[in-house]
Each structure stands twice: as structure tokens, then as C-alpha cells.
């Protein structure tokens, strides 16, 4: 299981990538998580 701090950090990094123009699926693939996992977080 990923600790809360790590989840928050990944979510912030994915948000930054999205703002820079990356698609959500691609931004989630880099750290190796599924889009649905991000949504649950």
C-alpha cells in the first residue's frame, strides 16, 4: 500500500503534468498507476 504522503505527491505531479498538456492516462502510466486508482485516491 502506498502511504498518504506518497499518494498526495503523485497526485500533485500528475496534476502538474496535466496542466502542461499531458493526457491523464499517460500521466498515470509514468508512475505506474491506473487512472481509476488516482480517482479512488
mmCIF file as Biopython writes it, N, C-alpha, C and O atoms, coordinates in Angstrom:
data_model
#
loop_
_atom_site.group_PDB
_atom_site.id
_atom_site.type_symbol
_atom_site.label_atom_id
_atom_site.label_alt_id
_atom_site.label_comp_id
_atom_site.label_asym_id
_atom_site.label_entity_id
_atom_site.label_seq_id
_atom_site.pdbx_PDB_ins_code
_atom_site.Cartn_x
_atom_site.Cartn_y
_atom_site.Cartn_z
_atom_site.occupancy
_atom_site.B_iso_or_equiv
_atom_site.auth_seq_id
_atom_site.auth_asym_id
_atom_site.pdbx_PDB_model_num
ATOM 1   N N  . UNK A ? 1  ? 0.838   -1.181 0.000   1.0 0.0 1  A 1 
ATOM 2   C CA . UNK A ? 1  ? 0.000   0.000  0.000   1.0 0.0 1  A 1 
ATOM 3   C C  . UNK A ? 1  ? 0.885   1.247  0.000   1.0 0.0 1  A 1 
ATOM 4   O O  . UNK A ? 1  ? 1.946   1.271  0.623   1.0 0.0 1  A 1 
ATOM 5   N N  . UNK A ? 2  ? 0.447   2.239  -0.681  1.0 0.0 2  A 1 
ATOM 6   C CA . UNK A ? 2  ? 1.193   3.493  -0.771  1.0 0.0 2  A 1 
ATOM 7   C C  . UNK A ? 2  ? 0.703   4.424  0.335   1.0 0.0 2  A 1 
ATOM 8   O O  . UNK A ? 2  ? -0.501  4.615  0.506   1.0 0.0 2  A 1 
ATOM 9   N N  . UNK A ? 3  ? 1.633   4.996  1.078   1.0 0.0 3  A 1 
ATOM 10  C CA . UNK A ? 3  ? 1.264   5.881  2.188   1.0 0.0 3  A 1 
ATOM 11  C C  . UNK A ? 3  ? 0.649   7.169  1.663   1.0 0.0 3  A 1 
ATOM 12  O O  . UNK A ? 3  ? 0.881   7.558  0.518   1.0 0.0 3  A 1 
ATOM 13  N N  . UNK A ? 4  ? -0.128  7.822  2.500   1.0 0.0 4  A 1 
ATOM 14  C CA . UNK A ? 4  ? -0.869  9.024  2.126   1.0 0.0 4  A 1 
ATOM 15  C C  . UNK A ? 4  ? 0.025   10.101 1.515   1.0 0.0 4  A 1 
ATOM 16  O O  . UNK A ? 4  ? -0.333  10.702 0.502   1.0 0.0 4  A 1 
ATOM 17  N N  . UNK A ? 5  ? 1.171   10.344 2.115   1.0 0.0 5  A 1 
ATOM 18  C CA . UNK A ? 5  ? 2.070   11.390 1.623   1.0 0.0 5  A 1 
ATOM 19  C C  . UNK A ? 5  ? 2.534   11.102 0.201   1.0 0.0 5  A 1 
ATOM 20  O O  . UNK A ? 5  ? 2.629   12.013 -0.621  1.0 0.0 5  A 1 
ATOM 21  N N  . UNK A ? 6  ? 2.821   9.842  -0.089  1.0 0.0 6  A 1 
ATOM 22  C CA . UNK A ? 6  ? 3.249   9.462  -1.432  1.0 0.0 6  A 1 
ATOM 23  C C  . UNK A ? 6  ? 2.109   9.617  -2.435  1.0 0.0 6  A 1 
ATOM 24  O O  . UNK A ? 6  ? 2.323   10.061 -3.563  1.0 0.0 6  A 1 
ATOM 25  N N  . UNK A ? 7  ? 0.900   9.250  -2.018  1.0 0.0 7  A 1 
ATOM 26  C CA . UNK A ? 7  ? -0.263  9.408  -2.901  1.0 0.0 7  A 1 
ATOM 27  C C  . UNK A ? 7  ? -0.500  10.871 -3.221  1.0 0.0 7  A 1 
ATOM 28  O O  . UNK A ? 7  ? -0.769  11.225 -4.369  1.0 0.0 7  A 1 
ATOM 29  N N  . UNK A ? 8  ? -0.401  11.720 -2.211  1.0 0.0 8  A 1 
ATOM 30  C CA . UNK A ? 8  ? -0.606  13.150 -2.430  1.0 0.0 8  A 1 
ATOM 31  C C  . UNK A ? 8  ? 0.457   13.719 -3.357  1.0 0.0 8  A 1 
ATOM 32  O O  . UNK A ? 8  ? 0.157   14.543 -4.220  1.0 0.0 8  A 1 
ATOM 33  N N  . UNK A ? 9  ? 1.682   13.285 -3.182  1.0 0.0 9  A 1 
ATOM 34  C CA . UNK A ? 9  ? 2.773   13.748 -4.029  1.0 0.0 9  A 1 
ATOM 35  C C  . UNK A ? 9  ? 2.565   13.322 -5.479  1.0 0.0 9  A 1 
ATOM 36  O O  . UNK A ? 9  ? 2.734   14.125 -6.397  1.0 0.0 9  A 1 
ATOM 37  N N  . UNK A ? 10 ? 2.199   12.058 -5.684  1.0 0.0 10 A 1 
ATOM 38  C CA . UNK A ? 10 ? 1.935   11.572 -7.037  1.0 0.0 10 A 1 
ATOM 39  C C  . UNK A ? 10 ? 0.769   12.316 -7.679  1.0 0.0 10 A 1 
ATOM 40  O O  . UNK A ? 10 ? 0.826   12.669 -8.857  1.0 0.0 10 A 1 
ATOM 41  N N  . UNK A ? 11 ? -0.276  12.550 -6.910  1.0 0.0 11 A 1 
ATOM 42  C CA . UNK A ? 11 ? -1.443  13.271 -7.429  1.0 0.0 11 A 1 
ATOM 43  C C  . UNK A ? 11 ? -1.055  14.686 -7.853  1.0 0.0 11 A 1 
ATOM 44  O O  . UNK A ? 11 ? -1.527  15.175 -8.879  1.0 0.0 11 A 1 
ATOM 45  N N  . UNK A ? 12 ? -0.198  15.348 -7.070  1.0 0.0 12 A 1 
ATOM 46  C CA . UNK A ? 12 ? 0.260   16.698 -7.434  1.0 0.0 12 A 1 
ATOM 47  C C  . UNK A ? 12 ? 1.093   16.666 -8.713  1.0 0.0 12 A 1 
ATOM 48  O O  . UNK A ? 12 ? 0.930   17.514 -9.590  1.0 0.0 12 A 1 
ATOM 49  N N  . UNK A ? 13 ? 1.988   15.679 -8.812  1.0 0.0 13 A 1 
ATOM 50  C CA . UNK A ? 13 ? 2.829   15.567 -10.001 1.0 0.0 13 A 1 
ATOM 51  C C  . UNK A ? 13 ? 1.989   15.275 -11.250 1.0 0.0 13 A 1 
ATOM 52  O O  . UNK A ? 13 ? 2.267   15.805 -12.327 1.0 0.0 13 A 1 
ATOM 53  N N  . UNK A ? 14 ? 0.977   14.443 -11.103 1.0 0.0 14 A 1 
ATOM 54  C CA . UNK A ? 14 ? 0.089   14.147 -12.225 1.0 0.0 14 A 1 
ATOM 55  C C  . UNK A ? 14 ? -0.685  15.396 -12.617 1.0 0.0 14 A 1 
ATOM 56  O O  . UNK A ? 14 ? -0.898  15.646 -13.804 1.0 0.0 14 A 1 
ATOM 57  N N  . UNK A ? 15 ? -1.109  16.182 -11.632 1.0 0.0 15 A 1 
ATOM 58  C CA . UNK A ? 15 ? -1.819  17.427 -11.915 1.0 0.0 15 A 1 
ATOM 59  C C  . UNK A ? 15 ? -0.928  18.398 -12.683 1.0 0.0 15 A 1 
ATOM 60  O O  . UNK A ? 15 ? -1.384  19.062 -13.613 1.0 0.0 15 A 1 
ATOM 61  N N  . UNK A ? 16 ? 0.331   18.478 -12.296 1.0 0.0 16 A 1 
ATOM 62  C CA . UNK A ? 16 ? 1.277   19.352 -13.000 1.0 0.0 16 A 1 
ATOM 63  C C  . UNK A ? 16 ? 1.441   18.894 -14.449 1.0 0.0 16 A 1 
ATOM 64  O O  . UNK A ? 16 ? 1.454   19.712 -15.369 1.0 0.0 16 A 1 
ATOM 65  N N  . UNK A ? 17 ? 1.564   17.596 -14.641 1.0 0.0 17 A 1 
ATOM 66  C CA . UNK A ? 17 ? 1.702   17.057 -15.998 1.0 0.0 17 A 1 
ATOM 67  C C  . UNK A ? 17 ? 0.459   17.361 -16.823 1.0 0.0 17 A 1 
ATOM 68  O O  . UNK A ? 17 ? 0.560   17.705 -18.001 1.0 0.0 17 A 1 
ATOM 69  N N  . UNK A ? 18 ? -0.709  17.235 -16.207 1.0 0.0 18 A 1 
ATOM 70  C CA . UNK A ? 18 ? -1.965  17.522 -16.915 1.0 0.0 18 A 1 
ATOM 71  C C  . UNK A ? 18 ? -2.023  18.991 -17.330 1.0 0.0 18 A 1 
ATOM 72  O O  . UNK A ? 18 ? -2.430  19.313 -18.447 1.0 0.0 18 A 1 
ATOM 73  N N  . UNK A ? 19 ? -1.619  19.865 -16.434 1.0 0.0 19 A 1 
ATOM 74  C CA . UNK A ? 19 ? -1.631  21.303 -16.749 1.0 0.0 19 A 1 
ATOM 75  C C  . UNK A ? 19 ? -0.645  21.641 -17.862 1.0 0.0 19 A 1 
ATOM 76  O O  . UNK A ? 19 ? -0.822  22.620 -18.587 1.0 0.0 19 A 1 
ATOM 77  N N  . UNK A ? 20 ? 0.392   20.822 -17.987 1.0 0.0 20 A 1 
ATOM 78  C CA . UNK A ? 20 ? 1.392   21.036 -19.036 1.0 0.0 20 A 1 
ATOM 79  C C  . UNK A ? 20 ? 0.952   20.430 -20.368 1.0 0.0 20 A 1 
ATOM 80  O O  . UNK A ? 20 ? 1.641   20.565 -21.379 1.0 0.0 20 A 1 
ATOM 81  N N  . UNK A ? 21 ? -0.217  19.754 -20.358 1.0 0.0 21 A 1 
ATOM 82  C CA . UNK A ? 21 ? -0.750  19.244 -21.600 1.0 0.0 21 A 1 
ATOM 83  C C  . UNK A ? 21 ? -0.788  17.735 -21.754 1.0 0.0 21 A 1 
ATOM 84  O O  . UNK A ? 21 ? -1.237  17.232 -22.783 1.0 0.0 21 A 1 
ATOM 85  N N  . UNK A ? 22 ? -0.325  17.006 -20.752 1.0 0.0 22 A 1 
ATOM 86  C CA . UNK A ? 22 ? -0.341  15.541 -20.844 1.0 0.0 22 A 1 
ATOM 87  C C  . UNK A ? 22 ? -1.762  15.012 -20.655 1.0 0.0 22 A 1 
ATOM 88  O O  . UNK A ? 22 ? -2.567  15.599 -19.932 1.0 0.0 22 A 1 
ATOM 89  N N  . UNK A ? 23 ? -2.047  13.912 -21.307 1.0 0.0 23 A 1 
ATOM 90  C CA . UNK A ? 23 ? -3.333  13.249 -21.096 1.0 0.0 23 A 1 
ATOM 91  C C  . UNK A ? 23 ? -3.271  12.495 -19.769 1.0 0.0 23 A 1 
ATOM 92  O O  . UNK A ? 23 ? -2.205  12.052 -19.342 1.0 0.0 23 A 1 
ATOM 93  N N  . UNK A ? 24 ? -4.420  12.359 -19.131 1.0 0.0 24 A 1 
ATOM 94  C CA . UNK A ? 24 ? -4.473  11.739 -17.809 1.0 0.0 24 A 1 
ATOM 95  C C  . UNK A ? 24 ? -3.915  10.323 -17.833 1.0 0.0 24 A 1 
ATOM 96  O O  . UNK A ? 24 ? -3.124  9.955  -16.965 1.0 0.0 24 A 1 
ATOM 97  N N  . UNK A ? 25 ? -4.316  9.532  -18.812 1.0 0.0 25 A 1 
ATOM 98  C CA . UNK A ? 25 ? -3.845  8.145  -18.881 1.0 0.0 25 A 1 
ATOM 99  C C  . UNK A ? 25 ? -2.326  8.095  -18.989 1.0 0.0 25 A 1 
ATOM 100 O O  . UNK A ? 25 ? -1.684  7.285  -18.319 1.0 0.0 25 A 1 
ATOM 101 N N  . UNK A ? 26 ? -1.750  8.946  -19.821 1.0 0.0 26 A 1 
ATOM 102 C CA . UNK A ? 26 ? -0.300  8.956  -19.991 1.0 0.0 26 A 1 
ATOM 103 C C  . UNK A ? 26 ? 0.400   9.438  -18.726 1.0 0.0 26 A 1 
ATOM 104 O O  . UNK A ? 26 ? 1.448   8.909  -18.356 1.0 0.0 26 A 1 
ATOM 105 N N  . UNK A ? 27 ? -0.172  10.436 -18.062 1.0 0.0 27 A 1 
ATOM 106 C CA . UNK A ? 27 ? 0.432   10.950 -16.829 1.0 0.0 27 A 1 
ATOM 107 C C  . UNK A ? 27 ? 0.415   9.887  -15.732 1.0 0.0 27 A 1 
ATOM 108 O O  . UNK A ? 27 ? 1.317   9.838  -14.895 1.0 0.0 27 A 1 
ATOM 109 N N  . UNK A ? 28 ? -0.609  9.040  -15.738 1.0 0.0 28 A 1 
ATOM 110 C CA . UNK A ? 28 ? -0.694  7.975  -14.730 1.0 0.0 28 A 1 
ATOM 111 C C  . UNK A ? 28 ? 0.225   6.802  -15.057 1.0 0.0 28 A 1 
ATOM 112 O O  . UNK A ? 28 ? 0.652   6.083  -14.153 1.0 0.0 28 A 1 
ATOM 113 N N  . UNK A ? 29 ? 0.529   6.605  -16.317 1.0 0.0 29 A 1 
ATOM 114 C CA . UNK A ? 29 ? 1.392   5.486  -16.707 1.0 0.0 29 A 1 
ATOM 115 C C  . UNK A ? 29 ? 2.821   5.674  -16.224 1.0 0.0 29 A 1 
ATOM 116 O O  . UNK A ? 29 ? 3.500   4.693  -15.921 1.0 0.0 29 A 1 
ATOM 117 N N  . UNK A ? 30 ? 3.287   6.901  -16.146 1.0 0.0 30 A 1 
ATOM 118 C CA . UNK A ? 30 ? 4.679   7.163  -15.744 1.0 0.0 30 A 1 
ATOM 119 C C  . UNK A ? 30 ? 4.972   6.601  -14.347 1.0 0.0 30 A 1 
ATOM 120 O O  . UNK A ? 30 ? 5.954   5.876  -14.189 1.0 0.0 30 A 1 
ATOM 121 N N  . UNK A ? 31 ? 4.158   6.910  -13.326 1.0 0.0 31 A 1 
ATOM 122 C CA . UNK A ? 31 ? 4.433   6.301  -12.018 1.0 0.0 31 A 1 
ATOM 123 C C  . UNK A ? 31 ? 3.901   4.873  -11.892 1.0 0.0 31 A 1 
ATOM 124 O O  . UNK A ? 31 ? 4.147   4.202  -10.890 1.0 0.0 31 A 1 
ATOM 125 N N  . UNK A ? 32 ? 3.172   4.412  -12.908 1.0 0.0 32 A 1 
ATOM 126 C CA . UNK A ? 32 ? 2.702   3.031  -12.900 1.0 0.0 32 A 1 
ATOM 127 C C  . UNK A ? 32 ? 1.388   2.803  -12.180 1.0 0.0 32 A 1 
ATOM 128 O O  . UNK A ? 32 ? 1.156   1.730  -11.623 1.0 0.0 32 A 1 
ATOM 129 N N  . UNK A ? 33 ? 0.519   3.820  -12.190 1.0 0.0 33 A 1 
ATOM 130 C CA . UNK A ? 33 ? -0.790  3.637  -11.572 1.0 0.0 33 A 1 
ATOM 131 C C  . UNK A ? 33 ? -1.875  3.734  -12.630 1.0 0.0 33 A 1 
ATOM 132 O O  . UNK A ? 33 ? -1.663  4.284  -13.711 1.0 0.0 33 A 1 
ATOM 133 N N  . UNK A ? 34 ? -3.037  3.193  -12.302 1.0 0.0 34 A 1 
ATOM 134 C CA . UNK A ? 34 ? -4.177  3.238  -13.204 1.0 0.0 34 A 1 
ATOM 135 C C  . UNK A ? 34 ? -4.963  4.524  -12.951 1.0 0.0 34 A 1 
ATOM 136 O O  . UNK A ? 34 ? -4.944  5.063  -11.844 1.0 0.0 34 A 1 
ATOM 137 N N  . UNK A ? 35 ? -5.646  5.006  -13.973 1.0 0.0 35 A 1 
ATOM 138 C CA . UNK A ? 35 ? -6.462  6.208  -13.821 1.0 0.0 35 A 1 
ATOM 139 C C  . UNK A ? 35 ? -7.497  6.004  -12.716 1.0 0.0 35 A 1 
ATOM 140 O O  . UNK A ? 35 ? -7.760  6.906  -11.920 1.0 0.0 35 A 1 
ATOM 141 N N  . UNK A ? 36 ? -8.073  4.819  -12.680 1.0 0.0 36 A 1 
ATOM 142 C CA . UNK A ? 36 ? -9.088  4.514  -11.660 1.0 0.0 36 A 1 
ATOM 143 C C  . UNK A ? 36 ? -8.493  4.584  -10.252 1.0 0.0 36 A 1 
ATOM 144 O O  . UNK A ? 36 ? -9.166  5.006  -9.312  1.0 0.0 36 A 1 
ATOM 145 N N  . UNK A ? 37 ? -7.253  4.176  -10.110 1.0 0.0 37 A 1 
ATOM 146 C CA . UNK A ? 37 ? -6.584  4.258  -8.809  1.0 0.0 37 A 1 
ATOM 147 C C  . UNK A ? 37 ? -6.469  5.722  -8.368  1.0 0.0 37 A 1 
ATOM 148 O O  . UNK A ? 37 ? -6.738  6.057  -7.214  1.0 0.0 37 A 1 
ATOM 149 N N  . UNK A ? 38 ? -6.072  6.575  -9.295  1.0 0.0 38 A 1 
ATOM 150 C CA . UNK A ? 38 ? -5.968  8.014  -8.988  1.0 0.0 38 A 1 
ATOM 151 C C  . UNK A ? 38 ? -7.324  8.560  -8.581  1.0 0.0 38 A 1 
ATOM 152 O O  . UNK A ? 38 ? -7.409  9.348  -7.639  1.0 0.0 38 A 1 
ATOM 153 N N  . UNK A ? 39 ? -8.364  8.170  -9.255  1.0 0.0 39 A 1 
ATOM 154 C CA . UNK A ? 39 ? -9.711  8.643  -8.933  1.0 0.0 39 A 1 
ATOM 155 C C  . UNK A ? 39 ? -10.119 8.198  -7.523  1.0 0.0 39 A 1 
ATOM 156 O O  . UNK A ? 39 ? -10.761 8.955  -6.796  1.0 0.0 39 A 1 
ATOM 157 N N  . UNK A ? 40 ? -9.748  6.981  -7.140  1.0 0.0 40 A 1 
ATOM 158 C CA . UNK A ? 40 ? -10.088 6.482  -5.803  1.0 0.0 40 A 1 
ATOM 159 C C  . UNK A ? 40 ? -9.321  7.248  -4.711  1.0 0.0 40 A 1 
ATOM 160 O O  . UNK A ? 40 ? -9.835  7.461  -3.612  1.0 0.0 40 A 1 
ATOM 161 N N  . UNK A ? 41 ? -8.097  7.653  -5.031  1.0 0.0 41 A 1 
ATOM 162 C CA . UNK A ? 41 ? -7.303  8.381  -4.060  1.0 0.0 41 A 1 
ATOM 163 C C  . UNK A ? 41 ? -7.952  9.699  -3.751  1.0 0.0 41 A 1 
ATOM 164 O O  . UNK A ? 41 ? -7.430  10.470 -2.945  1.0 0.0 41 A 1 
#
